Amino acid sequence: MDEFMLNNEVPLDLNDLMVVLAAAYKVPIALIGIVGEFEEVFKARYGTSLSKVSREHAFCSHVVQERQQVVVNNAQEDPRFKDNPLVTGEPHICFYAGTPIEINDEVIGAVCLIDTVPREIDKKYLEVLDRIGALVSQHISLSKEHEALKREHGLIEKSPIVLATWRNTTSLKLVHISKNSERVLGISSQDLLSGAVELGDVLTQDAEGDFTFAMQAHMEGVETHTCRLQIATPTRTIWVSMISTASFREDGMLYSVQAFLFDTSDQKYVEDKLNKTNQRMRLLLEASELGTWDWNLTADVNQVNKRWCDIVGLEYEYYDTSSRFFRQLIHPADYVKVEKQLHEHIAGKSKVFNTTFRMRHTNGSWVWVESYGKTVESDILGKPTRVAGIHRDITQRMESELHERKKTQLLQFINKTRASYLQNNDLTLACQTVLPELIDISDSQFAFVGQMKNEGDASRLFIHAISEIVWDTSSFTQYNEYKKRNLYFNSFDNLFGTTIVTGEITISNASGSHPKSKGVPQGHPRISRFLGLPIKVKDRVVGMIGLANKFEPYSIEDAKFLQPLLDALAGLFYAVELEDARAVAEEKLRQLAMTDSLTGLYNRRAFINECIVFSKQHHSACVAIIDIDYFKQVNDTYGHDAGDQALITVAQKIAKQNRSPNVVARLGGEEFAVVMLGKNRKEINTQLEALRIAVEESVVNYKTDQINLTISIGATFVDSTHGADFSALLSTADRALYKAKEQGRNRVVWGDD
Ligand SMILES: Nc1nc2c(ncn2[C@@H]2O[C@H](COP(=O)(O)OP(=O)(O)OP(=O)(O)O)[C@@H](O)[C@H]2O)c(=O)[nH]1
């Protein structure tokens, strides 16, 4: 629906055409109707006083709907129209022929002929009507365009923009200039059009040159051009921006130039002022040793000043303005932080971008810079398009600050290691706890802490803590061993082993450069740099720290810096060694206290304790006492040493028959006790008999003597040893032994028979 046509007073001046049309077609009424949502408005009419009808009853709405010519020969007989008030009442339509008015592919109304009596109409007349419809459509289109242009011109005349047109005949001649020229430029349009005043007359000398250049450029084929002109009239001087567009003829010759001219004096004033301020700022910045950067995000161009380049040792002339180049200079450890802050600023989450980070200097060192930036331009959606700021070299300050901070950090984590060890008495846990901090403080990527463990002649490096890297199945096995606290490095004929073997600091700053370097297992992350630090107690290597892949080369300074940690670990390793030695000695003493020194069997005290342990795990068993017969005679006949040998021989025979869980002890003198696991008395009796026979049949060789022995055994059986009183059981066995002796010795007697 054409709202514009419907609601605006676009004069169509087509009433005359309606008169001609009515006469030509011999009808009383001819109309041009534009159909709106609710009504049809007659824009030109002949033969009726109606100016509009409702859309519901409008005949023309059928033309709009069907988008084609509609002919109704007799509306009174047509079921669609016979009850229509325009048929039953004024203007008593009987015949209707309407043809579409089409604007921009949309049917907006109709040119129609109306009669009050039924009619037939020839096809060729209808074709003519169609052509009239097309002509009317064209006329309406042009009228609309004309109207719009008029409005535009009216608008321009009220605006601060002057519209001028030059036509190219033999030369460019001003043919139109909007009336606001007097108000905006200070020159009347009439004077300019009549030639009383030439534009060139009021332009300053420079501006005249620029204006001539612009027109020349259009003559040469340039389509659009922008320039700034200074106009000086007797009353004032102003700056004008001119945007000109050229149109060309088909043969390529310039046809006309149209230009917008507007006063930009205020802008120019601000710009000049800004330029002066910028110039002053630039001088100030250069004097203050500040680097500047100015990043155009849309074009991705980062302009910097010479000082900025000096900070990182770059030649100003060879500076690459892409932000990618700038990003490449940022230290990998700081990169994420810088990107995050920049992102947050661009996303509007922070008012300024302010951070410190390291940048690579062309001499290979790292320079600390403080960067401070701010959005200085944004697009219409508020998205930053330009961020600018400064760089300050703070390397010296940062290095001393960082050193101090790291020293504090180091002491803190040394204390943490000690505290963890003291709290849990677990050195491995303590080392594992501080490993991430060790990696952090040393700027490394990987680390391990190992302690030497001496077992007999062999020495191995036990790995308390190591960076968890799993790269294949064999490293996975290694990782599992580590988790089980069972990871050892056995071979020292390699890079890290050099530290252990020599007790010296090992530094390798290029992979494979060290003579002992063996490379890494397949798939293992590359070790590009390595620092091996020995942990020593009184010149003895007790362990080491291995560090790898620092961003910068390792130096002796790193080793010196970490020395307090090495000393602390040495102290802890030493404490652990002492603790281990003490534990071994204690265990030895405990064993001694429990053992009979002659035979190596448990003594009486230990026997009772072991019986209790036995009773917790096993049920039916026998407690027996074994006594050598006539032992006094052995001593008396062969001497005390021979007696000792006899005791040892019998002890071995008993022990050989009674492996764990059975418990064997020497109760004292020539008396032994045994707890034997067994289902019943019969089964055990067989074993005791076998022991008795074994002793009887054996001979103790002592020097030239051959001594024959027998033993007597008193035994007692218990179905459940659980909670049993072993002293009482021993008494029962003892009574049985007494009986065995009484009955003639060399026999097994069961107690309580
Ligand atoms: N060689 C040696 N003899 C010991 C040791 N402990 C005890 N004896 C001796 O063992 C002998 C025990 O003798 P008695 O208790 O009389 O018993 P016996 O001679 O074996 O006679 P019956 O047991 O009745 O068959 C004593 O002569 C002790 O001196 C020892 O550690 N080494």
The ligand as an SDF file (V2000), in Angstrom:
LIG
                    3D

 32 34  0  0  0  0  0  0  0  0999 V2000
   77.1000  -76.0410   77.1740 N   0  0  0  0  0  0  0  0  0  0  0  0
   76.0840  -75.4510   77.7380 C   0  0  0  0  0  0  0  0  0  0  0  0
   75.4680  -76.0150   78.7790 N   0  0  0  0  0  0  0  0  0  0  0  0
   74.4240  -75.4340   79.3600 C   0  0  0  0  0  0  0  0  0  0  0  0
   73.9230  -74.2030   78.8980 C   0  0  0  0  0  0  0  0  0  0  0  0
   72.8340  -73.8490   79.6680 N   0  0  0  0  0  0  0  0  0  0  0  0
   72.6700  -74.8280   80.5820 C   0  0  0  0  0  0  0  0  0  0  0  0
   73.6410  -75.8210   80.4210 N   0  0  0  0  0  0  0  0  0  0  0  0
   73.7950  -76.9970   81.1060 C   0  0  0  0  0  0  0  0  0  0  0  0
   72.7300  -77.8900   80.8440 O   0  0  0  0  0  0  0  0  0  0  0  0
   72.6790  -78.8350   81.9210 C   0  0  0  0  0  0  0  0  0  0  0  0
   71.3290  -79.1510   82.3210 C   0  0  0  0  0  0  0  0  0  0  0  0
   71.3450  -80.2780   83.1120 O   0  0  0  0  0  0  0  0  0  0  0  0
   70.1230  -80.8260   83.9060 P   0  0  0  0  0  0  0  0  0  0  0  0
   69.1200  -79.7650   84.1160 O   0  0  0  0  0  0  0  0  0  0  0  0
   70.5960  -81.5380   85.0080 O   0  0  0  0  0  0  0  0  0  0  0  0
   69.4720  -81.8690   82.8980 O   0  0  0  0  0  0  0  0  0  0  0  0
   70.0490  -83.0860   82.1020 P   0  0  0  0  0  0  0  0  0  0  0  0
   71.3930  -83.3510   82.3820 O   0  0  0  0  0  0  0  0  0  0  0  0
   69.8030  -82.7740   80.5650 O   0  0  0  0  0  0  0  0  0  0  0  0
   69.1160  -84.2280   82.4320 O   0  0  0  0  0  0  0  0  0  0  0  0
   67.6540  -84.4280   82.0180 P   0  0  0  0  0  0  0  0  0  0  0  0
   67.0900  -83.1450   81.4310 O   0  0  0  0  0  0  0  0  0  0  0  0
   66.9130  -84.8070   83.2050 O   0  0  0  0  0  0  0  0  0  0  0  0
   67.7150  -85.4520   80.9300 O   0  0  0  0  0  0  0  0  0  0  0  0
   73.4950  -78.1910   83.0270 C   0  0  0  0  0  0  0  0  0  0  0  0
   74.7430  -78.9440   83.2220 O   0  0  0  0  0  0  0  0  0  0  0  0
   73.8190  -76.7860   82.5740 C   0  0  0  0  0  0  0  0  0  0  0  0
   75.0900  -76.3360   83.0300 O   0  0  0  0  0  0  0  0  0  0  0  0
   74.5800  -73.6160   77.8160 C   0  0  0  0  0  0  0  0  0  0  0  0
   74.1940  -72.5650   77.3440 O   0  0  0  0  0  0  0  0  0  0  0  0
   75.6210  -74.2620   77.2800 N   0  0  0  0  0  0  0  0  0  0  0  0
  1  2  1  0
  2  3  2  0
  2 32  1  0
  3  4  1  0
  4  5  2  0
  4  8  1  0
  5  6  1  0
  5 30  1  0
  6  7  2  0
  7  8  1  0
  8  9  1  0
  9 10  1  0
  9 28  1  0
 10 11  1  0
 11 12  1  0
 11 26  1  0
 12 13  1  0
 13 14  1  0
 14 15  2  0
 14 16  1  0
 14 17  1  0
 17 18  1  0
 18 19  2  0
 18 20  1  0
 18 21  1  0
 21 22  1  0
 22 23  2  0
 22 24  1  0
 22 25  1  0
 26 27  1  0
 26 28  1  0
 28 29  1  0
 30 31  2  0
 30 32  1  0
M  END
$$$$
